[in-house]
Amino acid sequence: MKSQYRAIVIGGGVVGASVLYHLAKFGWSDVALIEREVLTAGSSWHAAGGFHALNADPNIAALQAYTIDLLSEVETESGQNIGMHMTGGISVASAPERWEWLKASYRIFQTMGIDDVHLVGVDEIKQRCPILNTDGMLGGLYAAREGHIDPSGVVHAYAKAARKRGAEIIEHNRVLELNRRADGSWDVVTERGTVIAEHVVNAGGLWAKQVGRMAGIDLPVSPMEHHYLVTDALPEIQALDRELPLVVDLEGFTYMRQEQKGLLLGIYEINHKHWNMDGAPWNYGIELIQEDTDRIANELALGFNRYPCLETAGIKRWVNGAFTFSPDGNPLVGPVRGVPNYWVACGVMAGFLQGGGVGKSLAEWMIHGEPEADVYGMDIARYGDFASRRGVR
């Protein structure tokens, strides 16, 4: 660890690693990432790893498309296998309003030049995903560039590619304090000593709240629990000669992808639950939360109805892990008003889908003064003091 850097990124998850990579790629090689434990510790290591094209904000959808394209490039550049499975994906609709939204989204994708998506009828949905119960479905949106990756592999790919471009990564070194200097730079006080940084990036993930408070900022972020299950091998999948597409069923509050010869079923939780709203304990790392199946019983019932093969499936493991959310579910990215040279890249609950676009946009902002893309939907400036203190639990 040197005594001074142009920028220090705090947090070694997928978002922090992407920010570091893009800073180095765009010309700032005198940068370092400081991680209190090891890369991926926190949320990244237990992520389900799915990626998909659809987003209600077309600008964020464009950044997601950038991320999807970037993943293979970073794999090649780093030499790190990211376990890419480009299976394609289907967002399905069972309500007329959802079907209209998918059709509108398809037209928006066309205007953006994203031409590997198309609308599908129920017969094609069944053909692409034969284990799916299509009762009540009206149609769907198929995207060819959807699938899943190995989360740890992606984080290490960003990290290795950043190192190749001159960036430094320092693990097992918790940041203790941030103190602003008279010239606008920062004293970053760590367990191994104090370093000076012209810029500081809060990519703290589950610890973003605490890293914000180090600079006198109460960020509108909160960790929340998120469940998914992984089954044992299923005969219905073993009999297939291809991998199933990723399926998002918002009326059913689930997403699904194939995991080896079984299924991974994730839950969009209706009765959501906050977890350590002031940030995760500093000694929390490669850990999970006890599953709470009673709280998600209704969503599970819908999921088991949508995928009847689950009725007789053995459950290999449950994952209930924490992810950090902002009030509207979109990331918090950019400079913080009134706190010069302090940047945020947090609240990115879909880090493996959006992390590439977040890293690109923030690095452009820091180096060139503004991002290339319209990132209003992610800009921290959309929130004020009204959002800082929580009003719900």
N, C-alpha and C positions, 0 to 999 in steps of 0.2 A: 504494500500500500504506500503510495506516494504522499507527500505532504499537501499537494494541491492538484485540483482537476478543473477542467472547464465546466464539467457537469457531473453530478452524482445522481444516480437513479437508486432510490430506496425501494427494495422489494425484488425478490428473485422468482416471481411467478411468470406466466406467459406474457403478461403485459409489460412488466419491467424488462424482460429479456428482449421483447420486440422494440421497445423504446431505445434500449441500448444499441441494438443492431442497426436501427435506422439512423440514429445519431452518427454512428461510425460510418455507415454507408454514405451518408450525405456530407461527410467531410470532417466531423468532429471526432477525431480518434483519441483525444485526451479526455476520455470519459471512463467512469467506473460505475459498476453496480455493486451495492452493498446489501447483503442478505444476512439476516440474523441467524439463520440455521443453514439449510441447503437449498439449492434450486428446486423448485416445485413445492416446497413445504408450505402448507396453508390450504389453498383451494385447488391449485393446478393438478396436484398428483392424483386426486380422486375424481376429476371431471369425467363425464361420460364420453367426451371427445367427438361429439357429432358436429357437423357443420352443414348449414343450409343457406339458401339464397334469399329467402323471403324476409322482408322487414317492412313494417308499416311506413317507415320513413325512407323514401327512395334514395336519399343521399347516404344514409347508413347502409342500405342495401348495396350501393355501389362500392362502399368501403369493404363490405363483406365479400363482394366479388373479388376485390383486390387481394384480400387475405387468402382466399381460396387459391388464386393463381400463384401467390407468393409462396405457399407452403412447399410446393415441389421445387421451386427455385432455391429456397433455403436448404432443403434436404440435399440438393446437388452441391451447393456451395459449401456446406458444412461437412458433408460426408456422413451425416448422422441419419440413420433410418428413422423415419417418422411414422411408419406403419400405415401409410395412406391406403384407404379402401374407397375408391371413387365409385360408389354403388348407384348413384342417382338417388333422388328423394322425391316423395310425394307429400304435399300438404293437402289434406282431404277436408271436404265440407259436408256437413250434414244439416246445416241450417241455410235457408235462402239468403240471409244476409251475408253469411260467410262465403257462399258460392259467388255472390255478386262481388264481394271484396277480392276473391281470388281472380275473377275475370278482370277486374280493374287493375290488379297488380300485374297481371300478364301484359296488359296494354302499356303500363308504365315501364316494365322491363323492355318492351319493344322500343320505346322511345329512348331508352338508355343504351341501346345496342347490345343488350344481353339476349342473345338469340338461341340459347340452348335450353329454353323452357317452353312448355306448351301445356295447354289445357287437356285434361284426360277425362274420359267418361268412366262410369263404374266398371264396365267390362275390362277396360285397359288397366284400371287400378287392380282388379282381381287377377288379371293375367300377370302383372308385375309383382304382386304380393299375394300369392295364393293362400297364405295362412290367415288373411284378413277377412273378417266378417263384414261385408259391405252393406248390410241392412241399414236403410235410412240414408245412405250416402247419395249426394247429388252429383258429385264430380270432384276433381282435384286439379292441382297444378304440379306438373312433373318438371323437375330440374335435373339436368344431366350431371352438373357439377355439385353434387351433394354426396355426403358419405361420412366417414369417421376416420380419426387418426389416433395414434398413441400419444396421449397428453405429455408424458415425460419426454418422449422422443422429440416432440416439437419444441419444448422449452430448451432442451439441450442443443437442438439444431440452431435456434436463434443465438444461444450463448456461444457456441463454437464459431459460428459465422461472425459474430461480433468480435470475438478474440482475434480471429484471422485479420480483421480490419483495424486492430490496434487497441480495442477496448479491454478493460480489466474487470475481472469479477472477483469479489472478495466475499467469501462465505464465512459462517460462524463468527459474525461480528455485528452485534446489534447496535443500531443508532440510538443514542441516549438523549441527545438534545440537538436542537437547531438554534443557533444564535446569529442574528443578522449583524453584519459588520458595517462600519460607517460608509464603505464604498459600495454597498448593496450586495456584496457577496455574502457567503455563509460560512460560519464555523460549524462543521458537522462533527459533533462529539460522539465517538463510538467507543466500544469496549476496548479497542486497541489504540485509542488515541484520537486526537483532533486533526481533521483535514479541512482545508479550505476549498470551497467550490463556488465558482461564479454562478452556477445555476443548480437548483435542487429539484428533482422530480419525485413526487409522491406517487409511487406505484405500489403502495403498501398492502393492497388487497384487504384481507381480514383485519389488518392493523392500520388501515388508511386513516381511521378516525384519530388514533393516537398520534400518527405522524403529522396530521393536520394541526392538532393542538400544540405540537411542538413549535409551530409557527404562528400560534394565536388564532387558528382558524377552526371553526366547528363545521366540518363538512357534512352535508346531508347524505350520509351513507349508513347502512346498517347490515350486518351479517344476518342471513336467514337460512333456515334449514332447507335442504332439498334431498328428496329420496329418489333412488332408482334401485331396481333389482336385476339380478343376472341369474338366468336359469341354467340347469344342467342341459346336456345335449338333448335335443328333441327329435324324435323320428321324422316329423314333418319337414324339418330343416335338413336332416341328414339325407333325405330322399331327393333334395333339390340338386340341380346341376349348376346353379349360379347362386350368388349372394343376394340376399334380400335388400331392397332399397330402404333407406331411412324413411320413416313415416311419421308425420306430425298430424295429430288429431286434436285440434283445439276444442272442439265440442266435447270430446272425450277426455280432455285434460291429460293427454299422454303423448309421449314420443317413443318410438321404437326403432331399434336397429339390431342387426344380427351381431352376436358375440360368439365367435368360433362357430360351434354347431348348436348354440342356444340363442336366447333372446335377451336383450337388455331393454327393460321397460322403465321409462322415466316418468315422473309425475309433475304436472303443473298444479301445485297445491292450492286448493281453494281456501282452506282454513290454515293460512300460512302462519309460520311461527318465527319470530325474531329470536336471535341467539347472540348473547353478549353484545348488546346494542352499543356499548362504549368501546367495542373492539375486542378481539380475541385475547386471551391471556398470552403474555410474552413467551411462555414455555409451551404453548400449543404448537403442534407441528404436523407430523404424519399421523394424524388421529382422525377418528370419526365420532359421530354422535349416535347414541343408541336409537335404533329405528323406532318409530311410533306409528305402527300400522293402523291403529284405531283412528288416528287423526286423518289418515288418507284413505279410509275404507271405501268411501263413495267413489273416488277416482280409481281405486283398484278394481272395484266391481265393473266400472265402465271399461277399463282396460282388459279385464279377463273376458268380458263379453265381446270386445272387438277382436281379440285373439284367442279363440276357443282352445287352442292347444295349451294355453297356460293352465287350464283347469286341472290337468294331470301332470304338470311339470314339477320337477324338483327345483327348489330355490337354492342355487349355489351360494349366493351371498347377497346381503343387503348393503347398500351404501346410503348413509344419511350424512351428508357433508355440508359445511357452511359455505355460502357464496355471498359476496357483498353486493347489495342493491342500492340504487338511488331511488327517490320517490316515484319516478316515471319508468324505471327499469332500463334507461339508457345510460351510457357511461358519463363520467365527469372528466372532461378533458380541457386543458388549456391553462392560461395564466390566471392567477387569482388577483382580483382588483385590490389595490392597496398594499400588496405584498410583492414587491419587485423580485424577479428572478426565482419565484417559487411557482412550480408547475404541477398540475395534477393529471394523473392517468389512472383513475380508480373507479369503483362501481361498475366494472366491466364484467358483468355476470356471465356473459357469453364470450369469455376471453379467447378461446381457440377459434371462434368465428370472427370476432371483431378485433382481436389483438393486433393483427398486422396493419389494419387500417388506422387504429388508434396510434400505434407506434409511428407510422408514416406521417400522419397529420401533426402529431405533437412535435416530431423532429423538424418538420418543415416550419412550424410555427416558431420554434426556438431559434432556428438558424436563419430563416428568411423573413421572419416577421409576420407571416400568415400561412395558413395551410392552403394547399392547392384546391382541395375540395370544400364544399359548403358543409361545415360540421356543426351548424347551429343546434341540431338535435342532440349533440354530445357536449356542447360548450358549457363549462361550469358557470358561465355568466347568466345562464337562463334561470339560475336560482339566486335568491338573495337571503338576507338574514331570516326571513319568514320560514325558510326551510331548514334552518340549522338545528333548531331544537325539535325533537320528536314530539308528535302529538298523538301517535297511536302506538299500540303494542301488539 
